[in-house]
């Protein structure tokens, strides 16, 4: 099923190589199958060419964390918070802020 989905997404990409939803879906598909190199490529393309596609930032940040690059993750979360604020997407902003705080070690539990 996964290879069928990937094949279909690649067809969509061929038809419209600049569709941010297709780029995001491909990045997510590659990330799910642990092809981090291809996932990173598509996430970075989204950040570069579609900086207002807010969903990208959370997943790219998480991927950077998975790869052990906390500084890059923090940077991406910050950029995502700015993009979310600009779109007035407070739900996305809150998720990005939580991810940022967690990655920065700023989350804490009340005792």
N, C-alpha and C positions, 0 to 999 in steps of 0.2 A: 504493500500500500504506500509506504513512504517513497519508494522510487517512482511510483506512478505520480504521486503528488509533486515530487521534485521535477519530473519530466514535464508535467503540465505547467508548473511555474516557469520553467525555462522556456517553454513555448510562449507564455505570456510575455516574458522578458524580451523575447525576439520580436514580438509584435509591437511592444511599447517599452523600449529600454529605459525610459525616464519615469515610469510609473512608480511613485514612492511606495504604494501598497505592495506591488510585486517585489520590489527590492527588499522591503521589510519582511515579507513572507519568505523570501529566499534566505535572508540572513537568519531568520528564526529556524527555518528548516535545517540549514547547515549547522546551526548552533545545537539544535536538538540531537543531531546525529554526530555531534562532537567533531565536526570538521571546522575547527576554530579558525583556521586560516581563511577559508571562504566566508565564514560568518563575519569575521572581522572586516574583510574586504567590502562586503555589502553594507554593513553598519557604517563604516567610514564613508562610503559613497553617499549614504543617506545624510549623514551629518554635514558633509561638504555641499551636496547639491540640493538638499531639502532640509535646511536647519530648523524649519518649523514643524517637522514631523516628530512630535514630542515623544512618542513611544520608543523611539530609537535609543534615547539617552539612558534610560533605565537598563535596558538589556545590554547595551554596549558597556556601560559601567560594570555590570555584573560579570560580563565576559572578561573585562580587564582584571577584575578581582580574582576570577577563576585562574587567570594566567599569572597571578601574583604581582600585578602592576597596580598597586593601590593608588599611587600618585595620578596615573592616567585616569583611573576610575573616579577619583575625587574631582578632577578637572572636568570630566564628562558630566558628572552629576551637577556640577555648578552651571555648566553651559545649558544643561537641560532645565534647570530651575529658571534660568533667564527666559528660555524659549517658552516654558509653561506659563510663566507670568505674562509674557507678551501676548499669549493666546488666551489669557484669563482662564487657564485650566488648573484650578486650584487642587483638584484631585491628583493630577499628575505631579504638580508641584509638591504636594504633601508626600507622595510616594518617593520622589527623587530626594527630598529633604531627609526622609527617613533612611534611605539607602546611603546618602552622604554621611549622615550622623553615625550610622553603624560602621561604615568603612573607616571613618575618622576616629572611631573609638569614643564617640560622644554620647552614645546611647547608654542609658543607665536604668536600673530598676530601683524603685523605692524599697527601702528595708523596713 
